[in-house]
Amino acid sequence: MAVNIILADDHTLFREGLLSILNAELEFNVIAQAENGREVVKLANKKQVDVIIMDIAMPELNGIEATRQVLQDHPEIKIVALSMHSDRHFVTGMLKAGAKAYLLKDCAGSELIKAVREVLMDRFYISEDISTKVLNDYVGKLVGEDEDETELSSREREVLQLIAEGKPTQEIAETLFISVKTVEAHRSKIKSKLNLNSIPELTKYAIRKGLTSLE
């Protein structure tokens, strides 16, 4: 039986390259593509999908939050993270969100195929290029990950990403289907929790934590 796959990456050329690699395997069937995390969530709700190959740094909704939302409603879907980032915040963020594999974008096509097959057998797969230090850090802190930092809620992380991407309050409200007053309340809570008072400070924090694709 064919394995249904969704490709999620904001770069069209990169998705086309992945499509070519995956289409060469008879058992794989790429059924849809998405260029941001919000599209991925919508597609997961509409399609019969087995695997999502997920970029992390995507606009509107990053891959970490998209992974959380997809798996909340569809825990059977396997998420393969494919990112250019190898530092701890990205790796641990995706694994905590529920991804079964983490690879770097410069990996060989054969490694991606191997990772997809591993997660279909409910196994984890971590790229060999991810440092031992990062993996050890993840294992050591999984139970009490980042307890030294104030944890934002899932909705607050969504709002923070959109703020960091320069979206006005009205647009954030329309994107998330909430009121302007609710957006302002979230903004106030985020500032209070993080002890940050300006948009530039919030933007720097969002970039550092991998919540936005801004560079």
C-alpha angles and dihedrals in degrees: 000000000000120000109232113219135187120203116212118188133122094226114083096200091052092050090051090053091051090047091055092049094048096043089059088069112078095212095054123086119184103208101175146001131215133191099201139028096253091058090050092055091050092048092049088056093051105037137061098241133172102181136021118198100208131196115206105211101064129140125253094012121020124223095256094057092040089054091052093050095045094049093045089068100022110034091165093068115099117224121207112192114213112184145153089224124089101172123115100258093059097041096045092040093057095042092049089049089057107264113154096203139030123195135167119242093241092061121119119265089242090060091053090051090050092050093051091051091048095053091048086062088051093252129134120243124193122183115252088230091067106098122248088234092061093048093046089050090052094049093045095050103034095104096047102019114183095342087160090068128068109251118231119213120247091256091048090053090052092050092046092053092052092046090051090050089058098252114158119238094255092053092048090052092050093046093051096035093238133119126270088242090056091050090052090049091052091048090053093049092048092052091047095048094047095036089230122136109185138059092239090054092049090047093052090049092049092051093047091051094047094245095130138039092226113121 
